Amino acid sequence: MKKLLALLLCVVMVASVLVGCKTPAGPDDDVETTTRKGLKAPDGYTLTIGLPVNAMVEDHQDNALTKWLEEQSGYKIKIVKYQSAAVDYKSQIATQFEVPGQRMPDLLIGPNLGHITATEYGQKGRFIELGQYFNDKEYSQQWWDRLESIDDEDFITYVKKRLFVEESGEVYYFPTIEYNMYDMIKHSAFINQEWLDRLGLPMPTNKDELYNTLKAFKEKDANGNGDPSDEIPLLGMATGAYGDVISWIANMFGYFEEARPWRVDAEGNISGIYWTEEYREALIFMNKLMKEGLIPANIFTITQSELSNLVNPTVGEETVGVWLGHPSLVINEGSDAVYVYKAMPQWGYAIMSQPVFTANCYITRDCEYPDAAWEILMLLSSQEGSYRLRYGDKGVDWDYADPGTKAFTGLDAEIKVLNQTLYGSKNKSCWNNISGAMGLANENERTQLSENDTAWNKAKLNMMSECFKNNWNRFEAQGGRPADTVMPLVFTAEEEKECWQWRDNSKSWFISCRADFIKGIKDPSNDAHWQDYIKGFETQNYEDWKEMAKHVYNMTYGDKAGK
Ligand SMILES: [Ca+2]
């Protein structure tokens, strides 16, 4: 069926070449734009770029990034501002496309419409088809080189599958890729070293020692204020990328990665990971921690700022023993927490989150010279362009690193940051928006350590450095992901539309039962409760979802099946 559609589209293409193209187009006009590739824009041509507004950007026009793009490309750039909230940006665009005669900016950066909508818009002729650029190395070589500079074959394979998932081979978006090694760390756990010292306890090195440590924190007035009931031994968030305490504990029992919830056997059969005996053991352990008050019941609802307030008390003693989260999000500027907490060793499986890949940028039907817009995307994706997007003006806010220097991660430094406060203060150096690029090392993991750093900043980087090394060393020592782990599945827009509800139903059932087991509303040790949980999936379209997953797995990674 899809092949037929592609054939029909070809017929339409030929027809429209004969009639020629008109811009701007009316609503839902199926404008053919393919033939505009290769048209050279005149010198000094003005290119319009749609961007979300940002309160930190003083001026988008009189802006070092805008000027750099103009210098490099020879075009003039006019910024068209959109609402900053992603959802508002999306609806603004949707409305504009419905207005007859409305001229859209040549390039839209940052609305992240998602694969389904992007494909639908593309097939209506609203966006220019970009497979023709990705497939033509004359245009895209530098982008491919940047992608392949990432030392992660799984991810590169994923990006290729994702870009070219549609059977028709059509791509209607330019992805934002973020590969930040620090931010990928799923289990970022820190322990109160002062409490360990006060109670004469060693650093725990396995789950049984962890249990004993938490028990001691709970019972022995670990913060020494005379109140034996104000300690929270272990704190984290059940949701959120960096503080997932449930994932941390589960991975002490087996390999459980949210983005890869399937295993495949030698015959190519796939099965879910969340009702294995290993997972059940993990739930029994978490149920015990909560029952004994070692982990609070609010891990399911606690917000980032609530967690942060507990870790950075402004009066009185610390009350948190172990916490999970991203130090940049959890620790307040100047807080003593950087001197109190120490990165924990990783004894369970280290999990690396799936890097960011979003359908975030579009060249619109109204772009007379798509090559010019593509050129801007290539500039933004270059190493210098990516650093300019994230770190500001070269020579002012950052510069290339001194030879032989290292970053806090222990990796070779590529740049040195001259203006540490850029992203959080009013500036005319960048757009405070890292979309539309190949953002690598955005979390300072390639930033030269500075001897002028404050003691506080050094202490924070030291925590992060230990956490980074503990996790990546563990990831390497465990051999990465188990061989039978299924890579993230890549659905076409049609497949996604058919199955998302099944997936969401199954996931909701899992999330709600998991909470009941941990809170003790259901007993994970009770066989009847456990069987009810497993059987419950039958009423959540789980079998449909699994069939679809198996189909997609075979279509996408069939060459890997059975290995
Ligand atoms: Ca106390």
Residues whose N, C-alpha, C, O or C-beta is under 5 A from the ligand:
A	BS01	CA	D221 A222 N223 G224 N225 G226 D227 P228 S229 D230 E231
